[in-house]
Amino acid sequence: MGIYKWQRCTSDQPDGYGSDCVDIVDVNSANYQIREADLNYRLRVVVTATNDYGPGTAAPSKVKLPVTPAPPSADPTPPPPPPPGIPAPEIKVWQFLSGSTWTYGVELASRCEVQLQGGGIQAFTPSLGGQYSVTAGNGNQAGQLKCWNGNVGPVTSSWAGPSAPNPPPPDPGISAPTIILWKFNTGNSWSYNVSNANYCEVVLAGGGVQPFSPSNGGQFSVTAGNGGQAGQLKCWNSSVGPAISAFDGPAAPTTVDPPPPPLPGPKPLPDQYPVITGKSIIGESLFASSGSWRFSVNSFTYQWYRCGGTDSLGYGINCVAILFAKNTSYKIDASDKGQRIVVKVTATNANGSVSVGSLATAVVTDGRAQISAVPAGVVAAGTTVSLNWDMSPATRCNLSSNPAVANWNGKTNQPAIGSATVKVTETTVFGWGCSNAQNFYIGDYTVVVDNQQPPTNPPPPPPPPGNPPAPQPNLTVNISAQPGTTVVAGTPVSIVWNSTNATSCTATSSPNNPQWSGSKPASGNQAVGALTATTSFNISCNGPAGFVLGSVNVTIGAAPADAFSLNSPHLRRVGASPGGGGGGTVAVLDTGVEAHPLLNVTGGFNCVAGDGTPAGQDDNGHGTSVAGVIGASGDGISTPRGIAPGAAIISIKMAGASGVSNFDDILCAIREGAARAGTLNISSSIGRLIINGEPETNLSSCDSSILHQTICNARVRIVAAAGNSPNLGTLENSFGRYPEVTAVTAMHDNDGRPGALGSATGGPSNCTGDDQIASYSSFYNGMGGVIAAPGCVFTTARGGGMSRGSGGTSHATPMVAGSSGNASSDPAYMYQPPPTNRDYGPLLRL
């Protein structure tokens, strides 16, 4: 579903998306009938996509050409295309006079536009020459003239007026590309030879453009078009070019397009994203690094945000900009409590600006230590003092004192909530140094001793003769763990305790377990969740006779070799290199990947028999969204950012609008993906295959089937979705059944961290239970090659330069392909079983 908002715009800048746009207030449908009030404006539509996760980011379309008056004829038949004899218009004169007035002279022009440098476009019907004054803008701006003759054009003048821009000179260190040979062979094939070129395009006379990465010579066959057309070669060397050949082939045009103006230089490109340092505690200051950038950054600006949570990659979601927080540091205040903080850094150079966001901090807390002593105040030397503390959200503490006190100083790994008794003989400072996975907390308490006072707790007087004191009841506590004290990681554990003659108990654990903390009854049974780390569970029970302590350690041990579940200890964490990504080049075998401002699509191939569309045309939308999980280069706050931002994407189209692939198309996709991805990655989100009934009895042999043979011959890393069939329970109909393929099942990740520390509720209906296998995803209990990756709550790319919310096993698969399996501290992570007796060979780098 979507929410539609139509707008009128005065300009097609920047990049064709329009500016100075105003809502058309009474229209909210997908269709819009043009009105007289739209005359000379450019129209666009802004769409906000919605799904089960809620509304996504509003995304605008590119603007259309300015609205022109309706033709006088009421004949609904569209006009025929212009005959080949219609000449192109010419601009003879374009000269600035003053204010908003230019002198112009044109020939064979039926319509012209004036585009102002500061924004604004104004259309007019020209005569052969004269003066023209625009009303758009504020005057004293450079202007450019564009003219058409019918639908032939536009021809474009140079800029004229105050501060008219000059094209930047090419980098003197980059050589211009040269086209040595461009010769038509037959069908859709040409021979070519180029030098100093790292990117080329074939432009077909009948329409269609196909890019490729050239070598110094060879043959190139296009899949765009229907064959038998003339083609033209255009080549660049980075930002220098293009060099343009003549058309060659059947019915080749007799003229060559004029070369376009030189391309602008590159905008800033991040190698490492910004990082926040500091403690997430009210009153503390956070500090932002600018990151690491290429292409001569001139300046940085900063904007801090508070966010309601994190996505599966650890970036903030539901973020709101903090007013006036635009420096390299930010002091946390009380309004940030319970939120996470991120910073967006914008880098600017002469060619534009690029913004990227940091990972989110830990949840902001007040960080105040709760410490008390009984008796309080000034005490006499020799007094026994009970110290009580609560250092949550820390999980463990180290104790110190000055001067040193026995039974206190130097103790380590103490619970974050607890109590202890000490005997003081002089004024002493007791200290706590506590921590959890994200932050460090400190506290201290000073017990003041006055040697002139009698002890606060003198020994009791002896009982009167013949009347002995009543015996105190015996105080005991027993504590145990079920199903035992050594369990497999992820096993649900319960703590059972029984005390005698106790009135109340207090529970602590190290590391902190939220279910085992605070007050407990004298006896009970408490579930503490699925454990992923060895944990010490402690209990202190009070009664008339004093207090008694009990503890039990639950150790994480080894698991059976054939077990597979996130509740198994043999799963280890792997992830992507932070900031720069680990994906390198990934061939995406899917429904095609569209050109998108956040994606680096470097080439492709269409394997769908009879389809005839370019590899970059995604009629389904699935392939583009999968590619966004790999390589989207947004800021991670308002635009999507993938696991390997900027990774090179190769679009291998093996399914059309229906999303269904034929067997031959699959074989073609594996071959073409391997040829173009080199020794890197192939990512396929096809979950189930129909193998034409071909029997396979020995999967360990590459000769078991044509498909298996093709996979073996590819000799690249292939990552494939296990599928969204939870009742399947095996990988019988998945790429993942082959030993050379890494199968991916989906898991839930609610906090961007391992260890099942996130909330068990609160996500979408099929994404609850942090770090648990997704209920909708296929897996295979006996297969050591399965990896579980986050498959819920993604914001990724979609067609038309927009964004969408996505999830599923299809979107867990590109996380693994983009990560390259490099172990790191990045919050994006997968779980993988250890090596088994199955040999994956040197090509599987996980």
SULTAKA-V503370 format. One record per residue. BURIAL is b if it has 16 or more other ideal C-beta (glycine too) atoms within 10 Angstrom, else e. D_FIRST is the distance of its C-alpha to the first C-alpha in whole Angstrom. Layout:
BEGIN
burial->{BURIAL & BURIAL}
d_first->{D_FIRST & D_FIRST}
END
This chain:
BEGIN
burial->{e & e & e & e & b & b & b & b & b & b & b & b & b & e & e & e & b & b & b & b & b & e & e & b & e & e & e & e & e & e & e & e & e & e & e & e & e & b & e & b & b & b & b & b & b & b & b & e & b & e & e & e & b & e & e & b & e & e & b & b & b & e & b & b & e & b & b & e & e & e & e & e & e & e & e & e & e & e & e & e & e & e & e & e & e & e & e & e & b & e & b & e & e & b & e & b & e & e & e & b & e & b & e & b & b & b & e & b & b & e & b & b & b & b & b & b & b & b & e & b & b & b & b & e & e & b & e & e & e & e & e & b & e & b & e & b & b & e & b & e & b & b & b & b & b & b & b & b & b & e & e & b & b & b & b & b & b & e & b & b & b & e & e & e & e & e & e & e & e & b & e & e & e & e & e & e & b & e & b & e & e & b & e & b & e & e & e & b & e & b & e & b & e & b & b & b & b & e & b & b & b & b & b & b & b & e & e & b & e & b & b & b & e & b & e & e & e & e & e & b & e & b & b & b & b & e & e & e & b & b & b & b & b & b & b & b & b & b & e & b & b & b & b & b & b & e & b & b & b & e & e & e & e & e & e & e & e & e & e & e & e & e & b & e & b & b & b & b & b & b & e & e & b & b & e & b & e & b & b & b & b & b & e & e & e & b & e & b & e & b & b & e & b & e & e & e & b & e & e & b & e & b & b & b & b & b & b & e & b & b & b & b & b & b & b & b & b & e & b & e & e & b & e & e & b & e & e & e & e & b & e & b & e & e & e & b & e & e & b & b & b & b & b & b & b & b & b & b & b & e & b & e & e & b & b & b & b & b & b & b & b & b & b & b & b & e & b & e & b & e & e & e & b & e & e & e & e & e & b & b & b & e & b & e & b & e & b & e & b & b & b & b & b & b & b & b & b & e & b & b & b & e & e & e & b & e & e & b & b & e & e & e & e & b & b & b & b & b & b & b & e & b & e & b & e & e & b & b & e & b & b & b & b & b & b & b & e & e & b & e & b & e & b & e & b & e & b & e & b & e & e & e & e & e & e & b & e & e & e & e & e & e & e & e & e & e & e & e & e & e & e & e & e & e & b & e & b & e & b & e & b & e & e & e & e & e & b & b & b & b & b & e & b & e & b & e & b & e & b & e & b & b & e & e & b & b & b & b & b & b & b & b & b & e & e & b & b & e & e & b & e & b & e & e & e & b & e & b & b & b & b & b & e & b & b & b & b & b & b & b & b & b & b & e & e & e & b & b & e & b & e & b & e & b & e & b & e & e & b & e & e & e & b & b & b & b & b & b & b & b & b & e & e & b & b & b & b & b & b & b & b & b & b & e & b & b & b & b & b & b & b & b & b & b & e & b & e & b & b & b & b & b & b & b & b & b & b & b & e & e & b & e & b & b & b & b & b & b & b & b & b & b & b & b & b & b & b & b & b & b & b & b & b & b & b & b & b & e & b & b & b & b & b & b & b & b & b & b & b & b & b & b & b & b & b & b & e & e & e & e & b & b & e & e & b & b & b & b & b & b & b & b & b & b & e & b & b & e & e & b & b & b & b & b & b & b & b & b & b & e & b & e & e & e & e & e & e & e & e & e & e & b & e & b & b & e & b & b & e & b & b & e & e & b & e & b & b & b & b & b & b & b & b & b & b & e & e & b & e & b & b & e & b & b & b & b & b & b & b & b & b & b & b & b & b & b & b & b & b & b & b & b & b & b & b & b & b & b & e & e & e & e & b & e & e & b & b & b & b & b & b & b & b & b & e & b & b & b & b & b & e & e & b & b & b & b & b & b & b & b & b & b & b & b & b & b & b & b & b & e & b & b & b & b & b & b & b & b & b & b & b & b & b & b & b & b & b & b & b & b & b & b & e & e & e & b & b & b & b & b & b & b & b & e & e & e & e & e & e & b & e & e & e & b & e & b}
d_first->{0 & 4 & 7 & 10 & 14 & 16 & 20 & 23 & 25 & 29 & 29 & 27 & 28 & 28 & 27 & 25 & 22 & 24 & 26 & 27 & 24 & 23 & 20 & 21 & 20 & 19 & 17 & 13 & 11 & 11 & 14 & 17 & 21 & 24 & 26 & 30 & 29 & 27 & 30 & 31 & 28 & 25 & 22 & 19 & 15 & 13 & 10 & 9 & 6 & 5 & 7 & 10 & 12 & 10 & 9 & 11 & 13 & 13 & 14 & 16 & 17 & 20 & 22 & 24 & 27 & 29 & 28 & 32 & 33 & 33 & 36 & 38 & 38 & 36 & 36 & 32 & 34 & 32 & 35 & 37 & 37 & 40 & 43 & 44 & 47 & 45 & 46 & 44 & 44 & 47 & 47 & 51 & 51 & 48 & 50 & 49 & 52 & 51 & 48 & 45 & 47 & 48 & 50 & 49 & 50 & 48 & 49 & 47 & 44 & 42 & 39 & 39 & 37 & 38 & 36 & 38 & 38 & 37 & 33 & 33 & 34 & 36 & 36 & 39 & 41 & 44 & 48 & 50 & 51 & 51 & 50 & 46 & 45 & 41 & 40 & 37 & 38 & 41 & 44 & 46 & 43 & 43 & 41 & 41 & 41 & 39 & 40 & 39 & 41 & 38 & 36 & 38 & 38 & 37 & 41 & 41 & 44 & 44 & 44 & 46 & 47 & 47 & 46 & 45 & 43 & 45 & 44 & 44 & 47 & 46 & 47 & 51 & 50 & 48 & 49 & 48 & 47 & 49 & 48 & 51 & 50 & 48 & 49 & 47 & 48 & 46 & 43 & 40 & 43 & 45 & 47 & 47 & 49 & 48 & 49 & 48 & 44 & 41 & 38 & 39 & 36 & 37 & 36 & 37 & 38 & 36 & 33 & 31 & 32 & 33 & 34 & 36 & 38 & 42 & 45 & 48 & 49 & 47 & 45 & 42 & 40 & 36 & 34 & 32 & 33 & 35 & 39 & 42 & 41 & 42 & 41 & 41 & 42 & 40 & 41 & 41 & 43 & 40 & 40 & 43 & 43 & 42 & 45 & 44 & 46 & 47 & 45 & 46 & 46 & 46 & 46 & 46 & 45 & 49 & 47 & 45 & 42 & 44 & 43 & 40 & 41 & 41 & 38 & 38 & 39 & 37 & 35 & 36 & 34 & 34 & 36 & 36 & 34 & 35 & 36 & 37 & 40 & 42 & 41 & 38 & 41 & 41 & 44 & 43 & 42 & 40 & 41 & 38 & 39 & 38 & 38 & 39 & 38 & 40 & 40 & 43 & 41 & 42 & 41 & 38 & 36 & 35 & 32 & 32 & 29 & 29 & 26 & 25 & 25 & 24 & 22 & 24 & 26 & 27 & 25 & 25 & 21 & 21 & 23 & 25 & 28 & 31 & 33 & 36 & 36 & 36 & 39 & 40 & 41 & 39 & 41 & 39 & 39 & 38 & 35 & 34 & 35 & 32 & 30 & 30 & 31 & 30 & 32 & 30 & 33 & 33 & 35 & 37 & 39 & 40 & 37 & 34 & 33 & 30 & 29 & 29 & 29 & 31 & 30 & 30 & 33 & 34 & 33 & 36 & 38 & 41 & 44 & 47 & 49 & 50 & 54 & 57 & 60 & 63 & 65 & 64 & 66 & 69 & 71 & 74 & 75 & 75 & 72 & 69 & 66 & 62 & 59 & 56 & 53 & 49 & 48 & 44 & 41 & 44 & 45 & 48 & 51 & 55 & 57 & 60 & 63 & 66 & 68 & 68 & 68 & 68 & 65 & 63 & 63 & 61 & 59 & 56 & 53 & 53 & 51 & 48 & 49 & 53 & 57 & 60 & 64 & 66 & 70 & 70 & 74 & 73 & 70 & 67 & 63 & 61 & 58 & 54 & 52 & 49 & 46 & 42 & 40 & 39 & 42 & 46 & 47 & 51 & 53 & 57 & 59 & 63 & 65 & 68 & 72 & 75 & 78 & 80 & 78 & 79 & 76 & 73 & 73 & 77 & 78 & 78 & 82 & 84 & 84 & 87 & 90 & 89 & 86 & 83 & 80 & 77 & 76 & 72 & 69 & 68 & 65 & 63 & 59 & 58 & 55 & 53 & 50 & 48 & 48 & 50 & 51 & 50 & 46 & 44 & 41 & 38 & 40 & 40 & 43 & 45 & 48 & 50 & 53 & 56 & 59 & 62 & 63 & 60 & 58 & 55 & 54 & 51 & 49 & 48 & 47 & 47 & 45 & 43 & 41 & 39 & 40 & 44 & 45 & 46 & 48 & 49 & 51 & 55 & 53 & 50 & 48 & 44 & 42 & 41 & 38 & 38 & 40 & 40 & 43 & 46 & 47 & 50 & 49 & 52 & 53 & 56 & 57 & 60 & 62 & 66 & 67 & 65 & 62 & 61 & 59 & 57 & 55 & 53 & 52 & 49 & 49 & 46 & 48 & 47 & 45 & 46 & 45 & 43 & 41 & 37 & 35 & 34 & 37 & 39 & 42 & 42 & 38 & 39 & 36 & 36 & 33 & 33 & 35 & 34 & 33 & 34 & 32 & 34 & 32 & 34 & 33 & 31 & 30 & 26 & 27 & 23 & 21 & 22 & 22 & 21 & 23 & 21 & 23 & 23 & 24 & 28 & 27 & 31 & 31 & 30 & 31 & 29 & 31 & 29 & 31 & 31 & 28 & 29 & 27 & 27 & 27 & 24 & 22 & 19 & 17 & 15 & 14 & 16 & 19 & 18 & 17 & 20 & 22 & 20 & 21 & 25 & 26 & 23 & 25 & 24 & 25 & 24 & 23 & 20 & 20 & 20 & 23 & 24 & 27 & 29 & 28 & 29 & 30 & 31 & 28 & 29 & 27 & 28 & 26 & 27 & 24 & 22 & 18 & 19 & 20 & 23 & 26 & 30 & 33 & 34 & 31 & 31 & 35 & 34 & 32 & 34 & 37 & 35 & 33 & 37 & 39 & 36 & 36 & 39 & 40 & 37 & 33 & 31 & 28 & 27 & 23 & 25 & 25 & 27 & 30 & 31 & 35 & 36 & 38 & 40 & 43 & 43 & 46 & 46 & 43 & 46 & 47 & 45 & 47 & 45 & 42 & 41 & 38 & 40 & 43 & 40 & 38 & 42 & 43 & 40 & 42 & 39 & 37 & 34 & 31 & 29 & 26 & 28 & 25 & 22 & 25 & 26 & 29 & 30 & 32 & 34 & 33 & 35 & 32 & 31 & 32 & 33 & 36 & 38 & 40 & 39 & 36 & 34 & 32 & 29 & 27 & 25 & 26 & 24 & 25 & 25 & 27 & 28 & 31 & 33 & 35 & 33 & 33 & 30 & 28 & 28 & 25 & 23 & 20 & 17 & 18 & 19 & 20 & 23 & 27 & 28 & 29 & 29 & 28 & 24 & 24 & 22 & 24 & 28 & 31 & 34 & 37 & 40 & 39 & 40 & 37 & 34 & 32 & 30 & 27 & 24 & 21 & 19 & 17 & 17 & 16 & 16 & 16 & 14 & 15 & 16 & 18 & 14 & 14 & 11 & 12 & 13 & 16 & 18 & 22 & 21 & 20 & 23 & 25 & 25 & 26 & 29 & 30 & 29 & 32 & 35 & 36 & 38 & 39 & 38 & 37 & 34 & 31 & 29 & 31 & 31 & 34 & 36 & 39 & 42 & 44 & 45 & 48 & 45 & 46 & 43 & 46 & 45 & 42 & 40 & 40 & 38}
END
